[in-house]
Amino acid sequence: MSTLPRAESSPLLEVRDLAVRFRLERPGGLLRRGHDELRAVDGVNLVVRRGETLGLVGESGCGKSTTGRAVLQLLKPSAGTVVFDGQPIHDWWVRKGRRWVWDARLRELRRRMQMIFQDPFASLNPRMTVEAILTEPLRNFGLTGGGDRRRRVQELMATVGMDPRFIRRYPHEFSGGQRQRIGIARALALGPDLIVADEPISALDVSIQAQILNLLARLREELGLTMIFIAHDLAAVRHISDRIAVMYLGRIVEEADAREIVAAPRHPYTQALISAVPVPDPVQEATRQRTVLSGEVPSPVNPPSGCPFHSRCPLREDRCTRDVPVLREIAPGHRVACHLVD
Amino acid sequence: MSDTTTEPSPTGDAAEAVLTIRDLRTFFQTDGHVVKAVDGVSFSVRRGETLGVVGESGSGKSVACLSALRLVPSPPAFHPSGEIRFQGRDLLRLPEQEIEALRGNRLAMIFQDPMTSLNPYLRVARQLTEVLEVHRGATPAAARQEAIAMLERVGIPDAGRRIDQYPHQFSGGMRQRVMIAMALLCQPEVLLADEPTTALDVTVQAQILELIAELQASLGTAVVLVTHDLGVVAGTADRVVVMYAGRIVEEGPTGELFADPQHPYTRGLLASMPRIDTPPTGHLEAIAGLPPDLGHLPTGCAFHPRCPLASDRCRREEPPVVAVSAEHRAACFEAEAGG
C-alpha cells in the first residue's frame, strides 16, 4: 500500500466517457455486405490521483486491456476525453493520409506514460541484448550519451533486481520472471509518472508472481509512480491496489476502495466474481456460499439491452432489461451501476 | 515418493485404489544430457476421490499424468522404472492396441486447451458418437441420443442443435464443456484433468469445477486434478500431492496439508499467494530464486537453493520421506524434527 496522503493529491489522470469501438467487416457475399460494431469500451469514467494505484479487473473481453491502451493513446479513442496532468491528450492526434498518428506532443509525452505487458517474451525483441533493449528508449529521446548510457542501463537492471553483469545477454537466456523484470526496467527507463501494467504476472509461475508483485510495490514507493494495474486475478489486484474498478462488457459496474470492494461488494456481478475466486483454505472452501453464474459473457458486438449484466444476473427485474443503470456514488468513494442498490 | 525405506503405496488400503502409480520415472534424452521430468513418483487415487496434483511449470505434474496414459512419445522419453496399475494390469507394459482401447474409454483425460482433444474439422456429433460406437458398440442413433443427453448434462443449451456444429462455433467455456462431455461419455473409472480451468475466467471456472464434482459424484469417477492453483485444490481435492522438480515433496489429506504444511516449498507457495479472504499484508513472502533447470538439478534436495531452512546436509543428501501422520508425508529433513 502506498503511503502518500490521498486526499490532498490532485488527479494525474481523468478519463470521461471513454469509448473504443471497432468496425468488424462482415464476411459473405454481396447481399450480406456491411459491418458490425464491437463496443470494447463503452463509456468509462476514471480518476487516478498522483501516487495512487488503480486496479482494473474483469473477465476476458470486458474491455480492461483496451481501456488501458486507450488511456495511454496506444489506441485512438472513438469518443470521450483523457486528461493527463491537466492536458487533453486524446486531442493530440493528427491525420496522416487515411491513418491517425500521434502529434509531436503525444510522442514527447511517451516519456511520462509507459506500459508493462503480459507476455514479456512477445514484447522483447529476441535479437536485442538487455543493453540494447534498455538503451533504445534512452536513445529515442536523446537522453544521456555514451558511458552515461551504460551506467543508466546497469542502474535500471539493479533497480529491478537483476544482476547488471547480464547486460549482454538476450531475452531467451532468461526465465519468464527475469524477462518480466526486463520489461519493467524498459518501462522505467525514461522515468515515467504513469505506468499501465496489463496482466503483468498472469504468465508467471505462482512463486514468481509474488516476486514481481513485491517489485512493483517497492518501485511504486521508491519512484512515486502512479499505476493502473490490469488483471483478471482479483486477489493480486486487491493486494497491490488502493482502489479497484470492476468492468463488465466495456463498462465499469462498481468502483471502491480495494478493501471495501472485497469486504462489501454491492454489484451482483462483483459479488459473483469475488465468490468465485478460490481461496487456499479447505475449511473455508467447504462452507463458502458461492454464487455460480449461469451462462457466459455476452458478445460485445451484440450487447444486451438495459443493464449489460442482466442476462446473467440472479436478481434481474423488468427494468434491468430496459434501462441502462448509471454509475452513481452510494457512499463516499464507492460507486455502483445497478438499479437494485440503494 | 521414491524413497525405498518407506512403503511405496502411500494411500493406505491399496485395494480401494483405482489407479496406482509406483516409482514412476519419465526421463527425456536430449542432446548431451538426460532431463528427469518425473523422478520416482508414487501416488494412487480411489473410486470417487479427487486427488490434487500441485506444482509449477517443470514440476513434472503434467508429464506424470501423460505418462500414465502413455501419451508421452518414446523416444525421446523413457521410463527407467515405474509401474502404473489399473484393473490388475501395468499400463507401462501394455501393448499399444490395449492401451488405446482403455484411453478415452476406461481412462479419460482433459486438457487446458480443449482443441488438444477436439478435431477442428469434425462436427461435435461425430466426435462424441465415435467413442460410443467404437468402444461400446452403440448404434449411431443410440449414440447420438446419448451424446445429446451428455451435452445437456454438462450445461450446453440447445444441445440437439449445437451437436451438429464445429468446435470453433463454441466459446472457450462451452468448448471445455464439450471436451468434458466427450471424456465422460464412456463413464471412465479415472479422469485425468490437466489444468482444465486455467484458461477460463473465474466465474466459468466455478461452473466447470462444480460440473466435474457433480458428474464425479453420480458416476463414482476417480479424478486426478493437475493444477498450479492451491485455491482450486483447497475447494475440490480430497488429498493433495505437491511436486517440485520431478518429485513429490509433500502429500496428505487436503485439510491436514493446508492446516499443517511441512515442506518449506508447500509453506512458501501458500505464503506467496495474495488472497482475498485475509486482509492484505503489504508484502508477500515470495519464494526466492528460480525453479531449477531439470537438466542440471542441484545436489541433495532440489529445493535447497531456494529454501530458507537449507543446511549443509540439504546440499549433500537427498532428504528422506518423513511420515507426519498416517497419510501425511513430506520429503524434508526439517519435517522429521517438526513432525
Interface residues (C-beta under 8 A of the other chain):
Chain A: M1 E59 S60 S175 G177 Q178 D205 V206 S207 I208 Q209 A210 Q211 L213 N214 A217 H232 L234 A235 A236 R238 H239 A258 R259 V262 A272 L273 I274 S275 A276 V277 P278 V279 P280 D281 P282 V283 Q284 E285 A286 R290 V292 L293 S294 E296 V297
Chain B: E56 S57 S171 G172 G173 M174 D201 V202 T203 V204 Q205 A206 Q207 E210 H228 D229 L230 G231 V232 V233 A234 G235 T254 G255 F258 A259 G268 L269 L270 S272 M273 P274 R275 I276 D277 P279 P280 G282 H283 L284 E285 A286 I287 A288 L290 P291 R306
